[in-house]
Amino acid sequence: HGVDPLVKGILSKTIGADFQQVHLNFGWLFNDEVRRGERSGAYRMSIGYSRRVTTSMVFVADLVRREEREDDVEENLFETGLRYQLTPLLVLTGGLGFGFGDESPDVRALIGFQFAF
């Protein structure tokens, strides 16, 4: 219900000469209409590493910590994946994550695409 804006910040730092990067992503979700058992806001944070594999492919690994809207529900994941630039305007991604901690999912698979126009 309502509008729940997400404010996000992304920091990246290139290390080394062969396109290696470290990343820090942080987001805050504002819960506009809080219901019983929900938080008024929740954070999402990840720290990661990426490295070019080929001119078109990048390997990514990260640790993710996020709160869900429900009170006392947090997820922890270790994720790895690949980002492949099919054309200058189209990027495909795929990844696999493994959870650790009580409320974390055992496994999470991710697929995605990005198209610039």
N, C-alpha and C positions, 0 to 999 in steps of 0.2 A: 504494500500500500504506500502511496505517496511517491516522492522522488528521493532516491538514495544516492547522492553524489559520491564519487570516489575521487579523491585527490591523490595524485601519484607523483613521485620524484624518482628519477633514474640517474645514477652516477656511473660512469665508465672510465676506466683508465687503461690505456694501452701499455703493455709491458713487453720488452724485447722488440726485436726487429721483424719478427715473422708473424705479425698480427695475432698476438695473444692479448687478451683483455680480462680484467676483473670487473665485476659489476656489483652494484648495490642498488636494489629497488625497494622503495618503501611506499606504501599506500595507506590511506585512512578512509574507511567507508563510514559515511554518516547515515544512521538509520533514522529516517524522517519520522515515521510513526511507530514508536516502540510498543510492542505488545508484551504481555506477560511472559517472562522467561527469556526475553531478548535483551541484548546490549544496546546502548544508545549509539555506539560506534565500535568499529573493529579495525585492527591493523593487519596488514599483509606485508611481509618482509622477505626478501631473498638476497642471498649473496652467492655469486657464481663466478665461473671461469669459462672463457671460450677461446678456441684456437682454430685457425684456418687449417683445414685438411687438404683441400685443393682450392683452385681459384674460384670454384663455385660452391664449395661445401665448408660449413663451419660446425665444429663439435662444441656442445655446450653442456656444462654440468653445474648444478646449483643445489643449495640447501634452502628450503622454503619453510617459513613459519607463518601461520595465519590463524586468526580468530574467526570463528563463524558467528553469525548473528545470535545464535542461541548462547545463553550464559554457560560458562564452564565448558565450552567445546573449542578445542584448539587442535590444529593439524600440524604435523612435522613431516616433511618429505625430502628425500634425496632424489633428484631427477637428473637424467642424462638424455641427450637427444642430438639430432642433426638438423641443420638449416641448409637447404639447397636452393640456390638461385637458378631457376629453370630458364628464365629470360630476364632481361634487364628490368621488367615490370612485374614478374611473378616469382614469388618465393614460396617454397613448400617446407613444412616442418613436421617432425615426428619426434616423440619422446616417450620415455617410460620412467615412472616414479615409484619409489618404494617408501611406504610410511613407517614411522617409528613413533611409539607413544600410544597411549590408551585410545584416544579418539581418532587417530590417524587411519586413513584407508590402508589396506595391505598393499595394493598396487593401483596405480593410475596411469592410463595410457592417454597421450595427447597427440592430436593431429591438427594441422592448421595450414592456412594459406594466406598470403598477403599479395594483393594486387594494387598497384599504383596506377592512377589514371590522371 
